Amino acid sequence: QVQPVESGGGLVQPGGSLRLACAANGRTASRYTIGWFRQAPGKEREFVAAIRSGGNTGYGTSMKARFTISRDNAKNMVYLQMNALNPEDTALYYCALSNLNLITSSMPNPQYYDAWGQGTQVTVSS
């Protein structure tokens, strides 16, 4: 069964950084789109970032200046570097795999992703 596994979440102070990792188990990360979404309590799921074959990336509106998504093809891993974190970034972060090579405008649509991880918690608090 294809299911990504996230890691790297934790508690960080405002202004701090975290790097999340996603192991794209069962799917070759370099061939398809891999994305990050997040969901805070009481809020809807929100697109964070995604990367497709060829390296094109897409970001959510409030993330582009602070977050960077990258991929290590040799390790079949995708990373999300998050800088300048603030309490509004507190959420459960999910890695999602698509079996499509999505164009940037389609990346935020969760319906294009067919495998989801269990999530890793990020808490930003002093």
C-alpha positions as a printed Julia matrix, in Angstrom:
126×3 Matrix{Float64}:
   0.0    0.0     0.0
   1.26   3.43   -0.9
   1.41   5.71    2.12
   3.87   8.49    2.82
   5.39   8.9     6.26
   6.04  12.33    7.74
   8.57  13.3    10.38
  10.21  16.38   11.81
   7.37  18.09   13.6
   7.64  19.47   17.1
   7.43  22.49   19.34
   9.23  25.63   18.23
   9.25  29.23   19.42
   7.9   32.04   17.25
  10.49  33.06   14.71
  12.06  29.62   14.73
  12.5   27.02   11.99
  11.64  23.4    11.39
  12.28  20.98    8.56
   9.65  18.38    7.84
  10.44  15.24    5.91
   8.25  12.96    3.86
   9.23   9.45    2.86
   7.37   8.76   -0.37
   6.92   5.07    0.36
   5.67   3.05   -2.54
   6.01   5.78   -5.13
   8.96   7.3    -6.96
   9.07  10.89   -5.75
  10.9   12.16   -8.8
   8.16  11.09  -11.22
   5.07  12.6    -9.67
   3.8   15.44   -7.53
   4.24  15.44   -3.79
   2.54  18.01   -1.64
   2.2   19.29    1.89
  -1.09  20.31    3.44
  -1.93  21.37    6.96
  -4.97  21.47    9.17
  -5.4   23.39   12.39
  -8.15  22.58   14.92
 -11.45  23.99   13.79
 -10.09  25.02   10.41
 -10.22  23.56    6.93
  -7.31  21.76    5.36
  -4.93  24.22    3.72
  -2.45  23.79    0.89
   1.14  24.49    1.91
   3.44  23.52   -0.95
   4.05  20.94   -3.65
   6.78  19.84   -6.02
   6.42  18.02   -9.33
   8.68  16.1   -11.63
  11.14  18.53  -13.1
  11.27  20.53   -9.9
   8.48  23.03  -10.45
   7.0   24.11   -7.15
   3.86  25.73   -5.86
   3.11  27.39   -2.53
   0.18  28.53   -0.5
  -0.35  32.27   -0.34
   1.18  32.91    3.07
   3.98  30.37    2.77
   5.95  31.28   -0.32
   8.26  33.76    1.38
   8.97  31.55    4.37
   8.71  27.91    3.28
  10.78  25.94    0.8
   9.93  22.52   -0.6
  12.68  20.33   -1.99
  13.27  16.75   -3.05
  16.07  14.22   -2.7
  15.53  11.74   -5.51
  18.23   9.36   -4.32
  16.5    8.99   -0.95
  12.97   9.27   -2.35
  12.29  12.02    0.16
  10.6   15.4     0.07
  11.37  18.13    2.58
   9.61  21.24    3.77
  11.88  23.87    5.28
   9.83  26.29    7.36
  11.33  29.55    8.57
  10.01  32.51   10.53
   7.29  30.39   12.06
   4.45  32.06   13.9
   1.6   30.7    16.05
  -0.72  30.72   13.02
   1.45  27.97   11.52
   0.44  25.59   14.3
  -1.25  22.62   12.66
  -1.03  18.98   11.74
   1.05  18.82    8.57
   0.31  16.1     6.04
   2.35  14.77    3.16
   0.31  13.75    0.13
   1.26  11.83   -2.99
  -0.26  12.29   -6.4
   0.05   9.83   -9.26
  -0.1   12.8   -11.61
   2.46  15.37  -12.6
   0.37  18.38  -11.66
   0.61  21.82  -13.11
   1.1   24.55  -10.54
  -2.49  25.76  -10.6
  -3.73  22.25   -9.77
  -1.37  21.61   -6.89
  -3.62  23.1    -4.17
  -6.51  20.75   -4.98
  -6.45  17.84   -2.5
  -8.6   15.74   -4.83
  -5.56  15.21   -7.07
  -3.68  13.42   -4.29
  -4.43   9.77   -3.7
  -2.21   8.82   -0.76
  -1.95  10.67    2.53
   0.25  10.28    5.56
  -0.83  10.34    9.19
   0.57  13.82    9.73
   3.19  15.4    11.94
   2.29  18.03   14.52
   3.88  21.46   14.39
   3.3   23.73   17.36
   4.6   27.28   17.44
   4.44  28.73   20.91
   6.54  30.6    23.41
